[in-house]
Amino acid sequence: EELLALIGERPPCVELVITGRRADPRIIEAADLVTEMREVKHYYQCGVPCRKGIES
């Protein structure tokens, strides 16, 4: 709810970049641009562990 309010109240000159997984459909509807990314190559495949605060 807070994020939806922020999106709705932002001035026209402000750009918001919101990242994450499993976006609420209401956020997608409120957004001007939505990009879906897919993994092509990831260092996990080479045994590199996740980084605290980044992937975990």
N, C-alpha and C positions, 0 to 999 in steps of 0.2 A: 504494500500500500504506500509506503514512504517513497519508494522508487517511482511509482506511477505519479505521485504528487510532484516529485522533482521534475520528471519529464514534462508534465503539464504546466509547470510554473516557470520553466527556464525561459530566459529572454531569447528572442529570435537569433541574436548574434552568438549564442552559446552553443558549442558542439559538445555533446555527451558521447563518450565511448564506453559502452557497458559490455563486459565480457562474462563468460560463464557457460555452464551447461544447463540444459533443460529449462529454457526460458519460458516463463509464464506467457501464455498466449496473449494476455492483455498487454504485456510489455512489447511483444512483437507488433501488435496492432498499433500501439502508440508511437512506435519508432518510425523514422523516415527512411532508414536503411538497415537491412538485416543481412548479414553474411553468415553462411554456414561453412565451416571448415572441415576438412577431413584429413586424417593422418596419411601421409605418403611414406614417410620415413621418420623413425624416432630412435633416439639413443637408448631407450629402454630395451630395444631389440638387441643391443650389444652388451646388455647387463649393467648399464649405468643406473644406479638407484634414483628414485625421485628426490627432489630437493625440497626440504622443509619450507613451507610457506609459499612455494611455487606450484608444485604438482600435488602436494599432500595437504 
